[in-house]
Amino acid sequence: MLFVIDSNVYIFGFGFVKVPPCSNLILTIIEKYNLHTLRISRRIVEEVRSHLSPEDFAKFIKVINILTKIDEDFVVPFEIAVKYEAKGFKPADAFIAAYTEWVGADALVTENRHFLSLHSNLPFKVVTAEKCLKLI
Amino acid sequence: MKNKDIKEAKRLWEELCKSVSKKRNPFTGMTKEEAIEAIRKVREKLWEEKFAVRH
C-alpha cells in the first residue's frame, strides 16, 4: 500500500504525546518496506520541523531520506486543492488532501478529526494510525 | 531499500524518539485532542506565512 502520513502522526510518534500506534506505525512501515510505500510533501516536513530542535530535525530527515524522497509542494496542481476546499477543508488541509490524491495514495494516515469527519467520497482512505496498523 | 538501510532507519528513529524525550515538550499538560488542535494551528500559521510570501 502507498501511504501519506500526516505531520501529527510523526509528531505523536516521536513521543511528545503518548499515542503508541503512531510510533508503532512508523516502525512497522520501516520493517515492511518491501510491502508498503511512504510519500511525504515538503509541507508535512516543514510542519514536523517546527516541532523539533535542529539536531532532531536532521535525524528525522535522515530517516525520511532512507524511506522515501520529499516531494516539493509546487508539484501538486492547484486545481486539486481547490476541489478539497470546496468540500469544506481549510486551505492547508486541502493541500494535504490534494497531495494525497496526486501521489495516488491508498490512504492518508492522520489523527486530525477534521480530516476524519470529512473523509467520505474521497479517492483515498483516511485512517488513524491505529486503524492503519490493522490494515497492514 | 537494503537490509542495512532498514536497520539504520530503525536505529535513527529510535535515537530520535529518545532525544525528543529529553527535550522540552511543547504539549505538556495537553490532551491528545488539544495537541492535535495545537498542531493544526501551526499548520495554518505556516500556510498563511507561505501564502503571504507568494502573494
N, CA and C atoms of all chains as a GROMACS GRO file, in nm:
protein
  573
    1MET      N    1   0.084  -0.120   0.000
    1MET     CA    2   0.000   0.000   0.000
    1MET      C    3   0.087   0.125   0.000
    2LEU      N    4   0.030   0.230  -0.055
    2LEU     CA    5   0.102   0.358  -0.058
    2LEU      C    6   0.036   0.453   0.043
    3PHE      N    7   0.117   0.508   0.130
    3PHE     CA    8   0.065   0.593   0.238
    3PHE      C    9   0.124   0.734   0.234
    4VAL      N   10   0.040   0.829   0.276
    4VAL     CA   11   0.088   0.961   0.316
    4VAL      C   12   0.058   0.970   0.465
    5ILE      N   13   0.159   1.002   0.542
    5ILE     CA   14   0.141   1.013   0.687
    5ILE      C   15   0.142   1.162   0.724
    6ASP      N   16   0.038   1.204   0.793
    6ASP     CA   17   0.024   1.344   0.831
    6ASP      C   18   0.123   1.381   0.942
    7SER      N   19   0.150   1.510   0.953
    7SER     CA   20   0.251   1.556   1.049
    7SER      C   21   0.217   1.517   1.192
    8ASN      N   22   0.087   1.517   1.226
    8ASN     CA   23   0.051   1.486   1.365
    8ASN      C   24   0.091   1.342   1.403
    9VAL      N   25   0.091   1.251   1.305
    9VAL     CA   26   0.129   1.112   1.335
    9VAL      C   27   0.280   1.104   1.363
   10TYR      N   28   0.359   1.176   1.281
   10TYR     CA   29   0.504   1.178   1.308
   10TYR      C   30   0.530   1.240   1.446
   11ILE      N   31   0.463   1.353   1.472
   11ILE     CA   32   0.489   1.426   1.597
   11ILE      C   33   0.450   1.341   1.718
   12PHE      N   34   0.336   1.274   1.710
   12PHE     CA   35   0.297   1.184   1.820
   12PHE      C   36   0.392   1.064   1.824
   13GLY      N   37   0.436   1.022   1.708
   13GLY     CA   38   0.527   0.908   1.701
   13GLY      C   39   0.659   0.933   1.772
   14PHE      N   40   0.701   1.060   1.775
   14PHE     CA   41   0.825   1.093   1.846
   14PHE      C   42   0.808   1.072   1.996
   15GLY      N   43   0.682   1.076   2.041
   15GLY     CA   44   0.655   1.056   2.183
   15GLY      C   45   0.617   1.183   2.258
   16PHE      N   46   0.595   1.293   2.185
   16PHE     CA   47   0.553   1.417   2.252
   16PHE      C   48   0.422   1.395   2.327
   17VAL      N   49   0.332   1.322   2.263
   17VAL     CA   50   0.207   1.281   2.326
   17VAL      C   51   0.202   1.129   2.309
   18LYS      N   52   0.170   1.060   2.417
   18LYS     CA   53   0.174   0.913   2.411
   18LYS      C   54   0.056   0.857   2.330
   19VAL      N   55   0.084   0.829   2.206
   19VAL     CA   56  -0.014   0.764   2.119
   19VAL      C   57   0.063   0.647   2.055
   20PRO      N   58   0.074   0.535   2.126
   20PRO     CA   59   0.161   0.424   2.081
   20PRO      C   60   0.143   0.382   1.935
   21PRO      N   61   0.019   0.380   1.880
   21PRO     CA   62   0.008   0.336   1.740
   21PRO      C   63   0.087   0.424   1.643
   22CYS      N   64   0.108   0.550   1.677
   22CYS     CA   65   0.180   0.639   1.584
   22CYS      C   66   0.326   0.596   1.569
   23SER      N   67   0.393   0.572   1.680
   23SER     CA   68   0.533   0.528   1.671
   23SER      C   69   0.540   0.386   1.613
   24ASN      N   70   0.446   0.301   1.655
   24ASN     CA   71   0.444   0.163   1.603
   24ASN      C   72   0.426   0.161   1.452
   25LEU      N   73   0.345   0.254   1.401
   25LEU     CA   74   0.318   0.257   1.257
   25LEU      C   75   0.446   0.288   1.179
   26ILE      N   76   0.520   0.388   1.226
   26ILE     CA   77   0.644   0.424   1.155
   26ILE      C   78   0.740   0.305   1.154
   27LEU      N   79   0.755   0.242   1.271
   27LEU     CA   80   0.845   0.127   1.280
   27LEU      C   81   0.797   0.011   1.192
   28THR      N   82   0.666  -0.008   1.187
   28THR     CA   83   0.611  -0.116   1.104
   28THR      C   84   0.636  -0.089   0.956
   29ILE      N   85   0.619   0.036   0.915
   29ILE     CA   86   0.643   0.070   0.774
   29ILE      C   87   0.792   0.051   0.740
   30ILE      N   88   0.879   0.085   0.834
   30ILE     CA   89   1.022   0.062   0.810
   30ILE      C   90   1.047  -0.088   0.793
   31GLU      N   91   0.989  -0.167   0.883
   31GLU     CA   92   1.013  -0.312   0.880
   31GLU      C   93   0.952  -0.379   0.756
   32LYS      N   94   0.837  -0.325   0.710
   32LYS     CA   95   0.768  -0.385   0.595
   32LYS      C   96   0.790  -0.301   0.469
   33TYR      N   97   0.910  -0.249   0.456
   33TYR     CA   98   0.939  -0.157   0.346
   33TYR      C   99   0.910  -0.219   0.208
   34ASN      N  100   0.923  -0.351   0.199
   34ASN     CA  101   0.901  -0.417   0.069
   34ASN      C  102   0.754  -0.431   0.034
   35LEU      N  103   0.666  -0.406   0.131
   35LEU     CA  104   0.521  -0.419   0.107
   35LEU      C  105   0.454  -0.283   0.094
   36HIS      N  106   0.514  -0.181   0.152
   36HIS     CA  107   0.447  -0.050   0.157
   36HIS      C  108   0.539   0.062   0.111
   37THR      N  109   0.474   0.168   0.061
   37THR     CA  110   0.550   0.285   0.015
   37THR      C  111   0.501   0.407   0.091
   38LEU      N  112   0.596   0.488   0.131
   38LEU     CA  113   0.564   0.611   0.204
   38LEU      C  114   0.596   0.730   0.115
   39ARG      N  115   0.507   0.829   0.112
   39ARG     CA  116   0.535   0.955   0.040
   39ARG      C  117   0.518   1.069   0.139
   40ILE      N  118   0.595   1.175   0.117
   40ILE     CA  119   0.587   1.290   0.207
   40ILE      C  120   0.609   1.418   0.128
   41SER      N  121   0.533   1.521   0.162
   41SER     CA  122   0.547   1.650   0.094
   41SER      C  123   0.633   1.744   0.179
   42ARG      N  124   0.689   1.843   0.113
   42ARG     CA  125   0.769   1.944   0.184
   42ARG      C  126   0.688   2.009   0.296
   43ARG      N  127   0.557   2.028   0.269
   43ARG     CA  128   0.468   2.093   0.369
   43ARG      C  129   0.467   2.015   0.500
   44ILE      N  130   0.453   1.884   0.489
   44ILE     CA  131   0.449   1.800   0.609
   44ILE      C  132   0.586   1.803   0.679
   45VAL      N  133   0.692   1.800   0.598
   45VAL     CA  134   0.828   1.807   0.656
   45VAL      C  135   0.844   1.939   0.734
   46GLU      N  136   0.796   2.049   0.676
   46GLU     CA  137   0.811   2.179   0.743
   46GLU      C  138   0.730   2.185   0.872
   47GLU      N  139   0.613   2.121   0.871
   47GLU     CA  140   0.533   2.118   0.994
   47GLU      C  141   0.603   2.037   1.103
   48VAL      N  142   0.663   1.928   1.064
   48VAL     CA  143   0.738   1.847   1.161
   48VAL      C  144   0.856   1.928   1.214
   49ARG      N  145   0.923   1.999   1.122
   49ARG     CA  146   1.041   2.079   1.160
   49ARG      C  147   1.008   2.179   1.271
   50SER      N  148   0.889   2.237   1.263
   50SER     CA  149   0.854   2.342   1.359
   50SER      C  150   0.836   2.287   1.501
   51HIS      N  151   0.835   2.155   1.516
   51HIS     CA  152   0.820   2.097   1.650
   51HIS      C  153   0.948   2.029   1.700
   52LEU      N  154   1.055   2.036   1.621
   52LEU     CA  155   1.179   1.968   1.660
   52LEU      C  156   1.295   2.066   1.671
   53SER      N  157   1.394   2.027   1.750
   53SER     CA  158   1.519   2.105   1.753
   53SER      C  159   1.589   2.080   1.619
   54PRO      N  160   1.678   2.170   1.577
   54PRO     CA  161   1.751   2.147   1.451
   54PRO      C  162   1.824   2.013   1.449
   55GLU      N  163   1.881   1.974   1.563
   55GLU     CA  164   1.953   1.846   1.569
   55GLU      C  165   1.858   1.728   1.546
   56ASP      N  166   1.743   1.731   1.612
   56ASP     CA  167   1.646   1.621   1.595
   56ASP      C  168   1.585   1.623   1.455
   57PHE      N  169   1.567   1.743   1.402
   57PHE     CA  170   1.512   1.750   1.266
   57PHE      C  171   1.608   1.686   1.165
   58ALA      N  172   1.736   1.705   1.187
   58ALA     CA  173   1.836   1.644   1.098
   58ALA      C  174   1.824   1.492   1.102
   59LYS      N  175   1.796   1.438   1.221
   59LYS     CA  176   1.778   1.292   1.233
   59LYS      C  177   1.651   1.250   1.158
   60PHE      N  178   1.546   1.329   1.174
   60PHE     CA  179   1.421   1.297   1.104
   60PHE      C  180   1.443   1.293   0.953
   61ILE      N  181   1.515   1.390   0.902
   61ILE     CA  182   1.541   1.395   0.757
   61ILE      C  183   1.622   1.272   0.713
   62LYS      N  184   1.714   1.228   0.797
   62LYS     CA  185   1.791   1.108   0.762
   62LYS      C  186   1.698   0.988   0.750
   63VAL      N  187   1.604   0.975   0.844
   63VAL     CA  188   1.509   0.863   0.839
   63VAL      C  189   1.426   0.873   0.711
   64ILE      N  190   1.374   0.992   0.684
   64ILE     CA  191   1.289   1.011   0.566
   64ILE      C  192   1.367   0.982   0.438
   65ASN      N  193   1.492   1.026   0.433
   65ASN     CA  194   1.572   1.005   0.312
   65ASN      C  195   1.601   0.856   0.287
   66ILE      N  196   1.598   0.776   0.392
   66ILE     CA  197   1.612   0.632   0.373
   66ILE      C  198   1.481   0.573   0.321
   67LEU      N  199   1.369   0.624   0.373
   67LEU     CA  200   1.238   0.564   0.341
   67LEU      C  201   1.180   0.611   0.208
   68THR      N  202   1.204   0.738   0.173
   68THR     CA  203   1.137   0.795   0.057
   68THR      C  204   1.209   0.922   0.012
   69LYS      N  205   1.147   0.994  -0.082
   69LYS     CA  206   1.201   1.125  -0.118
   69LYS      C  207   1.096   1.230  -0.086
   70ILE      N  208   1.141   1.351  -0.065
   70ILE     CA  209   1.048   1.459  -0.031
   70ILE      C  210   0.997   1.523  -0.160
   71ASP      N  211   0.864   1.532  -0.173
   71ASP     CA  212   0.805   1.599  -0.289
   71ASP      C  213   0.786   1.747  -0.258
   72GLU      N  214   0.828   1.831  -0.352
   72GLU     CA  215   0.809   1.975  -0.332
   72GLU      C  216   0.661   2.010  -0.348
   73ASP      N  217   0.616   2.112  -0.276
   73ASP     CA  218   0.473   2.148  -0.276
   73ASP      C  219   0.424   2.191  -0.414
   74PHE      N  220   0.512   2.257  -0.490
   74PHE     CA  221   0.466   2.315  -0.616
   74PHE      C  222   0.426   2.211  -0.721
   75VAL      N  223   0.460   2.085  -0.698
   75VAL     CA  224   0.424   1.982  -0.797
   75VAL      C  225   0.274   1.948  -0.792
   76VAL      N  226   0.209   1.985  -0.682
   76VAL     CA  227   0.068   1.948  -0.666
   76VAL      C  228  -0.019   2.051  -0.740
   77PRO      N  229  -0.100   2.007  -0.837
   77PRO     CA  230  -0.183   2.101  -0.911
   77PRO      C  231  -0.279   2.178  -0.819
   78PHE      N  232  -0.281   2.308  -0.836
   78PHE     CA  233  -0.364   2.397  -0.757
   78PHE      C  234  -0.512   2.354  -0.763
   79GLU      N  235  -0.554   2.309  -0.880
   79GLU     CA  236  -0.696   2.276  -0.901
   79GLU      C  237  -0.743   2.164  -0.808
   80ILE      N  238  -0.653   2.073  -0.778
   80ILE     CA  239  -0.696   1.962  -0.690
   80ILE      C  240  -0.723   2.015  -0.549
   81ALA      N  241  -0.638   2.106  -0.503
   81ALA     CA  242  -0.657   2.162  -0.368
   81ALA      C  243  -0.787   2.242  -0.362
   82VAL      N  244  -0.818   2.314  -0.468
   82VAL     CA  245  -0.942   2.394  -0.472
   82VAL      C  246  -1.063   2.303  -0.456
   83LYS      N  247  -1.055   2.186  -0.519
   83LYS     CA  248  -1.165   2.089  -0.509
   83LYS      C  249  -1.190   2.050  -0.363
   84TYR      N  250  -1.081   2.033  -0.287
   84TYR     CA  251  -1.096   1.994  -0.147
   84TYR      C  252  -1.144   2.110  -0.061
   85GLU      N  253  -1.104   2.231  -0.096
   85GLU     CA  254  -1.156   2.347  -0.023
   85GLU      C  255  -1.308   2.354  -0.040
   86ALA      N  256  -1.354   2.323  -0.161
   86ALA     CA  257  -1.498   2.325  -0.188
   86ALA      C  258  -1.572   2.219  -0.107
   87LYS      N  259  -1.500   2.115  -0.066
   87LYS     CA  260  -1.561   2.009   0.015
   87LYS      C  261  -1.566   2.048   0.162
   88GLY      N  262  -1.504   2.161   0.196
   88GLY     CA  263  -1.508   2.207   0.335
   88GLY      C  264  -1.375   2.200   0.409
   89PHE      N  265  -1.268   2.163   0.338
   89PHE     CA  266  -1.137   2.158   0.403
   89PHE      C  267  -1.079   2.299   0.413
   90LYS      N  268  -1.006   2.326   0.520
   90LYS     CA  269  -0.930   2.451   0.529
   90LYS      C  270  -0.818   2.443   0.427
   91PRO      N  271  -0.767   2.559   0.380
   91PRO     CA  272  -0.668   2.556   0.271
   91PRO      C  273  -0.547   2.464   0.296
   92ALA      N  274  -0.491   2.467   0.415
   92ALA     CA  275  -0.372   2.384   0.440
   92ALA      C  276  -0.409   2.235   0.440
   93ASP      N  277  -0.524   2.202   0.497
   93ASP     CA  278  -0.571   2.062   0.496
   93ASP      C  279  -0.604   2.020   0.352
   94ALA      N  280  -0.661   2.115   0.276
   94ALA     CA  281  -0.696   2.086   0.136
   94ALA      C  282  -0.571   2.051   0.057
   95PHE      N  283  -0.461   2.120   0.088
   95PHE     CA  284  -0.337   2.089   0.018
   95PHE      C  285  -0.291   1.946   0.048
   96ILE      N  286  -0.299   1.908   0.176
   96ILE     CA  287  -0.255   1.772   0.214
   96ILE      C  288  -0.343   1.667   0.144
   97ALA      N  289  -0.473   1.695   0.139
   97ALA     CA  290  -0.564   1.602   0.069
   97ALA      C  291  -0.528   1.596  -0.080
   98ALA      N  292  -0.501   1.713  -0.138
   98ALA     CA  293  -0.466   1.718  -0.281
   98ALA      C  294  -0.336   1.642  -0.307
   99TYR      N  295  -0.241   1.659  -0.218
   99TYR     CA  296  -0.114   1.587  -0.233
   99TYR      C  297  -0.138   1.436  -0.227
  100THR      N  298  -0.221   1.394  -0.132
  100THR     CA  299  -0.250   1.251  -0.116
  100THR      C  300  -0.314   1.195  -0.243
  101GLU      N  301  -0.406   1.272  -0.300
  101GLU     CA  302  -0.470   1.229  -0.426
  101GLU      C  303  -0.367   1.228  -0.539
  102TRP      N  304  -0.286   1.332  -0.545
  102TRP     CA  305  -0.190   1.347  -0.656
  102TRP      C  306  -0.090   1.230  -0.662
  103VAL      N  307  -0.046   1.184  -0.546
  103VAL     CA  308   0.050   1.072  -0.547
  103VAL      C  309  -0.020   0.938  -0.565
  104GLY      N  310  -0.154   0.940  -0.562
  104GLY     CA  311  -0.228   0.815  -0.580
  104GLY      C  312  -0.220   0.725  -0.458
  105ALA      N  313  -0.214   0.786  -0.340
  105ALA     CA  314  -0.201   0.706  -0.218
  105ALA      C  315  -0.329   0.626  -0.189
  106ASP      N  316  -0.310   0.513  -0.127
  106ASP     CA  317  -0.425   0.434  -0.082
  106ASP      C  318  -0.487   0.498   0.041
  107ALA      N  319  -0.403   0.559   0.124
  107ALA     CA  320  -0.456   0.614   0.249
  107ALA      C  321  -0.374   0.731   0.300
  108LEU      N  322  -0.446   0.823   0.363
  108LEU     CA  323  -0.384   0.931   0.441
  108LEU      C  324  -0.399   0.890   0.587
  109VAL      N  325  -0.287   0.884   0.657
  109VAL     CA  326  -0.291   0.846   0.798
  109VAL      C  327  -0.283   0.974   0.881
  110THR      N  328  -0.385   0.998   0.960
  110THR     CA  329  -0.390   1.122   1.038
  110THR      C  330  -0.470   1.100   1.166
  111GLU      N  331  -0.440   1.179   1.265
  111GLU     CA  332  -0.520   1.179   1.388
  111GLU      C  333  -0.610   1.303   1.390
  112ASN      N  334  -0.605   1.380   1.284
  112ASN     CA  335  -0.680   1.506   1.273
  112ASN      C  336  -0.829   1.477   1.252
  113ARG      N  337  -0.909   1.509   1.350
  113ARG     CA  338  -1.051   1.471   1.342
  113ARG      C  339  -1.124   1.546   1.231
  114HIS      N  340  -1.071   1.660   1.188
  114HIS     CA  341  -1.135   1.734   1.079
  114HIS      C  342  -1.126   1.653   0.949
  115PHE      N  343  -1.010   1.592   0.928
  115PHE     CA  344  -0.995   1.504   0.813
  115PHE      C  345  -1.088   1.383   0.826
  116LEU      N  346  -1.087   1.328   0.948
  116LEU     CA  347  -1.162   1.205   0.969
  116LEU      C  348  -1.312   1.227   0.952
  117SER      N  349  -1.357   1.352   0.981
  117SER     CA  350  -1.501   1.379   0.969
  117SER      C  351  -1.542   1.413   0.826
  118LEU      N  352  -1.445   1.447   0.741
  118LEU     CA  353  -1.478   1.488   0.604
  118LEU      C  354  -1.430   1.385   0.501
  119HIS      N  355  -1.416   1.262   0.546
  119HIS     CA  356  -1.348   1.167   0.459
  119HIS      C  357  -1.436   1.088   0.363
  120SER      N  358  -1.566   1.115   0.360
  120SER     CA  359  -1.649   1.038   0.268
  120SER      C  360  -1.628   1.086   0.124
  121ASN      N  361  -1.641   0.996   0.031
  121ASN     CA  362  -1.627   1.027  -0.113
  121ASN      C  363  -1.491   1.084  -0.153
  122LEU      N  364  -1.386   1.038  -0.088
  122LEU     CA  365  -1.251   1.080  -0.127
  122LEU      C  366  -1.187   0.965  -0.205
  123PRO      N  367  -1.090   0.995  -0.291
  123PRO     CA  368  -1.026   0.888  -0.368
  123PRO      C  369  -0.921   0.809  -0.289
  124PHE      N  370  -0.915   0.833  -0.162
  124PHE     CA  371  -0.822   0.759  -0.074
  124PHE      C  372  -0.889   0.742   0.062
  125LYS      N  373  -0.839   0.644   0.138
  125LYS     CA  374  -0.892   0.625   0.274
  125LYS      C  375  -0.829   0.727   0.368
  126VAL      N  376  -0.903   0.764   0.469
  126VAL     CA  377  -0.847   0.847   0.576
  126VAL      C  378  -0.856   0.764   0.703
  127VAL      N  379  -0.742   0.730   0.759
  127VAL     CA  380  -0.740   0.639   0.874
  127VAL      C  381  -0.649   0.691   0.985
  128THR      N  382  -0.679   0.650   1.105
  128THR     CA  383  -0.589   0.680   1.217
  128THR      C  384  -0.472   0.581   1.212
  129ALA      N  385  -0.368   0.610   1.289
  129ALA     CA  386  -0.253   0.519   1.293
  129ALA      C  387  -0.296   0.381   1.342
  130GLU      N  388  -0.386   0.380   1.439
  130GLU     CA  389  -0.431   0.252   1.494
  130GLU      C  390  -0.502   0.168   1.386
  131LYS      N  391  -0.588   0.234   1.310
  131LYS     CA  392  -0.662   0.162   1.205
  131LYS      C  393  -0.565   0.118   1.094
  132CYS      N  394  -0.468   0.204   1.065
  132CYS     CA  395  -0.371   0.172   0.960
  132CYS      C  396  -0.290   0.047   0.999
  133LEU      N  397  -0.254   0.038   1.126
  133LEU     CA  398  -0.179  -0.080   1.172
  133LEU      C  399  -0.259  -0.208   1.148
  134LYS      N  400  -0.390  -0.198   1.164
  134LYS     CA  401  -0.474  -0.317   1.140
  134LYS      C  402  -0.480  -0.350   0.991
  135LEU      N  403  -0.470  -0.246   0.907
  135LEU     CA  404  -0.476  -0.267   0.762
  135LEU      C  405  -0.350  -0.334   0.708
  136ILE      N  406  -0.237  -0.304   0.770
  136ILE     CA  407  -0.109  -0.351   0.713
  136ILE      C  408  -0.055  -0.471   0.792
  137MET      N  409   1.523  -0.054  -0.078
  137MET     CA  410   1.594  -0.030   0.048
  137MET      C  411   1.662  -0.160   0.090
  138LYS      N  412   1.788  -0.149   0.128
  138LYS     CA  413   1.863  -0.268   0.169
  138LYS      C  414   1.842  -0.294   0.318
  139ASN      N  415   1.875  -0.419   0.359
  139ASN     CA  416   1.858  -0.454   0.499
  139ASN      C  417   1.934  -0.361   0.593
  140LYS      N  418   2.052  -0.321   0.552
  140LYS     CA  419   2.132  -0.232   0.639
  140LYS      C  420   2.064  -0.095   0.650
  141ASP      N  421   1.992  -0.056   0.543
  141ASP     CA  422   1.919   0.072   0.549
  141ASP      C  423   1.802   0.063   0.646
  142ILE      N  424   1.737  -0.054   0.648
  142ILE     CA  425   1.624  -0.073   0.741
  142ILE      C  426   1.674  -0.061   0.884
  143LYS      N  427   1.785  -0.129   0.909
  143LYS     CA  428   1.842  -0.123   1.044
  143LYS      C  429   1.880   0.020   1.081
  144GLU      N  430   1.938   0.091   0.983
  144GLU     CA  431   1.979   0.229   1.008
  144GLU      C  432   1.857   0.318   1.031
  145ALA      N  433   1.750   0.299   0.952
  145ALA     CA  434   1.629   0.379   0.970
  145ALA      C  435   1.569   0.354   1.108
  146LYS      N  436   1.564   0.228   1.149
  146LYS     CA  437   1.510   0.196   1.282
  146LYS      C  438   1.596   0.257   1.392
  147ARG      N  439   1.727   0.245   1.373
  147ARG     CA  440   1.820   0.300   1.474
  147ARG      C  441   1.801   0.451   1.486
  148LEU      N  442   1.793   0.518   1.372
  148LEU     CA  443   1.778   0.664   1.372
  148LEU      C  444   1.644   0.706   1.433
  149TRP      N  445   1.537   0.630   1.399
  149TRP     CA  446   1.405   0.664   1.453
  149TRP      C  447   1.405   0.650   1.605
  150GLU      N  448   1.464   0.541   1.655
  150GLU     CA  449   1.466   0.519   1.800
  150GLU      C  450   1.554   0.623   1.869
  151GLU      N  451   1.663   0.659   1.802
  151GLU     CA  452   1.752   0.763   1.856
  151GLU      C  453   1.678   0.897   1.862
  152LEU      N  454   1.601   0.923   1.757
  152LEU     CA  455   1.524   1.048   1.752
  152LEU      C  456   1.420   1.053   1.864
  153CYS      N  457   1.348   0.944   1.883
  153CYS     CA  458   1.246   0.939   1.989
  153CYS      C  459   1.310   0.958   2.127
  154LYS      N  460   1.427   0.896   2.144
  154LYS     CA  461   1.498   0.909   2.273
  154LYS      C  462   1.541   1.054   2.296
  155SER      N  463   1.592   1.114   2.191
  155SER     CA  464   1.638   1.253   2.201
  155SER      C  465   1.521   1.346   2.231
  156VAL      N  466   1.409   1.325   2.161
  156VAL     CA  467   1.291   1.409   2.182
  156VAL      C  468   1.242   1.398   2.326
  157SER      N  469   1.251   1.278   2.383
  157SER     CA  470   1.201   1.257   2.520
  157SER      C  471   1.280   1.338   2.623
  158LYS      N  472   1.400   1.381   2.585
  158LYS     CA  473   1.484   1.457   2.679
  158LYS      C  474   1.468   1.608   2.662
  159LYS      N  475   1.392   1.648   2.561
  159LYS     CA  476   1.375   1.791   2.533
  159LYS      C  477   1.246   1.845   2.595
  160ARG      N  478   1.234   1.977   2.593
  160ARG     CA  479   1.111   2.041   2.641
  160ARG      C  480   0.995   1.994   2.553
  161ASN      N  481   0.887   1.955   2.620
  161ASN     CA  482   0.771   1.904   2.545
  161ASN      C  483   0.670   2.016   2.527
  162PRO      N  484   0.646   2.060   2.400
  162PRO     CA  485   0.553   2.171   2.378
  162PRO      C  486   0.407   2.135   2.406
  163PHE      N  487   0.381   2.006   2.429
  163PHE     CA  488   0.242   1.964   2.450
  163PHE      C  489   0.216   1.921   2.596
  164THR      N  490   0.306   1.957   2.685
  164THR     CA  491   0.290   1.919   2.826
  164THR      C  492   0.155   1.969   2.878
  165GLY      N  493   0.084   1.880   2.945
  165GLY     CA  494  -0.044   1.916   3.005
  165GLY      C  495  -0.160   1.915   2.909
  166MET      N  496  -0.133   1.887   2.782
  166MET     CA  497  -0.242   1.885   2.683
  166MET      C  498  -0.294   1.743   2.665
  167THR      N  499  -0.423   1.736   2.635
  167THR     CA  500  -0.480   1.608   2.594
  167THR      C  501  -0.440   1.585   2.448
  168LYS      N  502  -0.467   1.464   2.399
  168LYS     CA  503  -0.438   1.434   2.259
  168LYS      C  504  -0.513   1.531   2.167
  169GLU      N  505  -0.639   1.554   2.196
  169GLU     CA  506  -0.720   1.643   2.111
  169GLU      C  507  -0.666   1.786   2.113
  170GLU      N  508  -0.623   1.830   2.231
  170GLU     CA  509  -0.565   1.966   2.241
  170GLU      C  510  -0.435   1.975   2.162
  171ALA      N  511  -0.356   1.868   2.168
  171ALA     CA  512  -0.230   1.866   2.092
  171ALA      C  513  -0.258   1.869   1.942
  172ILE      N  514  -0.360   1.794   1.899
  172ILE     CA  515  -0.396   1.794   1.756
  172ILE      C  516  -0.436   1.935   1.713
  173GLU      N  517  -0.511   2.001   1.799
  173GLU     CA  518  -0.555   2.137   1.767
  173GLU      C  519  -0.434   2.231   1.760
  174ALA      N  520  -0.337   2.213   1.852
  174ALA     CA  521  -0.217   2.297   1.850
  174ALA      C  522  -0.137   2.274   1.721
  175ILE      N  523  -0.129   2.150   1.679
  175ILE     CA  524  -0.057   2.117   1.555
  175ILE      C  525  -0.129   2.177   1.435
  176ARG      N  526  -0.262   2.175   1.439
  176ARG     CA  527  -0.341   2.235   1.330
  176ARG      C  528  -0.316   2.385   1.321
  177LYS      N  529  -0.305   2.448   1.439
  177LYS     CA  530  -0.281   2.593   1.438
  177LYS      C  531  -0.146   2.625   1.375
  178VAL      N  532  -0.045   2.542   1.407
  178VAL     CA  533   0.087   2.560   1.346
  178VAL      C  534   0.075   2.542   1.195
  179ARG      N  535  -0.002   2.440   1.152
  179ARG     CA  536  -0.022   2.415   1.008
  179ARG      C  537  -0.080   2.540   0.941
  180GLU      N  538  -0.182   2.596   1.003
  180GLU     CA  539  -0.248   2.713   0.942
  180GLU      C  540  -0.154   2.833   0.941
  181LYS      N  541  -0.076   2.850   1.049
  181LYS     CA  542   0.018   2.962   1.056
  181LYS      C  543   0.124   2.950   0.946
  182LEU      N  544   0.180   2.830   0.932
  182LEU     CA  545   0.282   2.809   0.828
  182LEU      C  546   0.223   2.830   0.689
  183TRP      N  547   0.099   2.788   0.671
  183TRP     CA  548   0.032   2.804   0.541
  183TRP      C  549   0.014   2.953   0.509
  184GLU      N  550  -0.031   3.028   0.612
  184GLU     CA  551  -0.052   3.171   0.590
  184GLU      C  552   0.080   3.241   0.559
  185GLU      N  553   0.187   3.201   0.627
  185GLU     CA  554   0.318   3.260   0.601
  185GLU      C  555   0.362   3.231   0.458
  186LYS      N  556   0.339   3.109   0.412
  186LYS     CA  557   0.377   3.072   0.277
  186LYS      C  558   0.296   3.152   0.176
  187PHE      N  559   0.167   3.161   0.204
  187PHE     CA  560   0.077   3.234   0.114
  187PHE      C  561   0.118   3.381   0.107
  188ALA      N  562   0.154   3.437   0.224
  188ALA     CA  563   0.192   3.578   0.229
  188ALA      C  564   0.320   3.603   0.149
  189VAL      N  565   0.411   3.506   0.152
  189VAL     CA  566   0.538   3.521   0.078
  189VAL      C  567   0.512   3.520  -0.072
  190ARG      N  568   0.420   3.432  -0.116
  190ARG     CA  569   0.394   3.416  -0.258
  190ARG      C  570   0.309   3.527  -0.318
  191HIS      N  571   0.226   3.591  -0.233
  191HIS     CA  572   0.135   3.692  -0.287
  191HIS      C  573   0.165   3.829  -0.226
   0.00000   0.00000   0.00000
